[in-house]
Amino acid sequence: MGKQDKELWQGLTAEAQKALVMRDYAPQSFADRLAGAGIEAGKLASADRTTAENREVWIPGVEIFPRPIHFQRHRGVFGEFVRRDDGVLQRIGFWPAQWANARMFAQTAKGFHVHPPSIPDGTKPEDWMRRLFIDEPENYALRRYAHEQWDVMFFVQGVAEMILRDVRAGLPTRTMRFFVDGDNHPGANNVGIVVPPGIAHAIRVEGSEDVIMVYGTSTSFHPEFEGRIASEIETAALPESWQTFLD
C-alpha cells in the first residue's frame, strides 16, 4: 500500500489495513471477460467471430444465436426456439432426435456434464478433432450427429450462468462463461446455445427465480453418454448429525 493509500485508510487499525484489498475496476478485454468473470450472452450472439481475437477465445463448434421473443403486454410472451429449415441448426445440419425440459430451483446448479465424442475407427482422436473443427470447420457433413450427443439449449424462465470448458483431445483448452436470460426477461440475452460433445458444461441459477430450460439432443437419451466432472454440487449434503447416525 503506497503512502497516499496509507493516508486514505489511516483511520483503520493496522490489522485491517494489512488485510485490505481493493477491487480492480480497470476495463477488461473481451477475451478476459469471456474466460473470467463472464459476459452477457447477447454480446456473444452478436460478436464477429471472424476477428483474430474472437477466433482465439471461441470454443470451436459452439454456436450462440439470438432468439425472437414477442412480448405481449398484459398477456405474456411468445418465444421462438428454432426453425428446422432456417437459421443455425439448418446451416450446421443438426436437428434434434429428442426434446426435453428441466427445471432448476433457485440457488442450485448443475455440475459439469460432458458427452463423449464419436471417433471413427482407425483415427486418432487428436487428428479427428483437428480435422472437424480446425481444418474443415464448415464441412458439417463430417459431424457424427447420430453417434454422439450434441445439445441445443434454450431458457424460458429465469437467468442462468453457463460455463463451457473444452476438454477435447487435440484442441486448445478454452473456457466460455456467459449469462442467459429466460423468455420472461425479453432482450438481447435470449439466445440458443449449441454445445458439441467433448465440451464440459455447467449451469448455475442466478437470482431467486427458478430456471426452466428446454433442450434438444442429436441422439435419444443414453445414460452412458452422461459423463460428469466436479458435479458434487448436485448432491444435497445431510446434516452432520444425520450422517453420523446413518454411518
Sequence and secondary structure as in RCSB ss.txt:
>XXXX:A:sequence
MGKQDKELWQGLTAEAQKALVMRDYAPQSFADRLAGAGIEAGKLASADRTTAENREVWIPGVEIFPRPIHFQRHR
GVFGEFVRRDDGVLQRIGFWPAQWANARMFAQTAKGFHVHPPSIPDGTKPEDWMRRLFIDEPENYALRRYAHEQW
DVMFFVQGVAEMILRDVRAGLPTRTMRFFVDGDNHPGANNVGIVVPPGIAHAIRVEGSEDVIMVYGTSTSFHPEF
EGRIASEIETAALPESWQTFLD
>XXXX:A:secstr
  HHHHHHTTTS HHHHHH      S   HHHHHHTT EEHHHHHT  TTSHHHHHHS TT EEEE  EEEETTT
EEEE   BTTBSHHHHHT   SEEEEEEE TT EEEEEE      TT  HHHHHHIIIIISTT GGG  GGGS  
EEEEEEESEEEEEEEE  TTS   EEEEEEE TTS STT EEEEE TTEEEEEEEESSS EEEEEEESS   GGG
 EEES GGGS    HHHHHHH 
